[in-house]
Structures are given as C-alpha cells and as structure tokens.
C-alpha cells in the first residue's frame, strides 16, 4: 500500500490523540524509508514521510525534539483542503 499524505496525517493525528506512540509511527515509517520494498510514487508524500520518520527523536532526556505543536503544524501544512 502506498503511503499517501492522508495516511501519514492519520498516523500523526493518532499521536495527538494518544492512540499511537511516536515510536510506533516511526516503526511504521522507517522500513518504507530505509528499504526499497515500497516505492513511494508521490514525491510530496515521500518528503513528508522522511520528516515523520524522525518524530521520535530525543533532544534531552524525556524531551522530544519535535513538539506536539510541530506535529500539528506538519498536519496543517500537508493537509489537502
């Protein structure tokens, strides 16, 4: 299944509602990013997926590099209106 912007946004929204952890989203994204098993044909979705692949990066102990506000902005910036 091709990862579309809508699918990626759905994953991010589930972080915000605490249905998924950041680590679960990265576990989903990284195999697509690191291996060529799924060729992402939508270049915008590909670039977005690469950003989301780092959503679990830690800046300091117990502090994520990207805030929930960052995630909300990613969603807004990538939503198809």
Steps between C-alpha positions, in 0.01 A plus 500: 500500500636841401550737793299805404496835673158409640635178654799683647276774642280229651801353679596844635146566615509172691812625683305810604208289627744260667372203299855447372836587646761688305710184503218299343470752218876490441490119506243523220685767299862386519473174303345701216773766523799269542413222257369499147223250568239767436580758236325821599378657179367825649808719554321730749390199706857364486648825632231519770566138600871573545415782742258280693768232524672719758198579717645298789838676511606601851651843569555449873408212730120475496471795256419440135668716237165558330213628713133421466466848348756398235288194421186715474685734261612206285140388478378848404780554250431168328122489512320503170224756527 
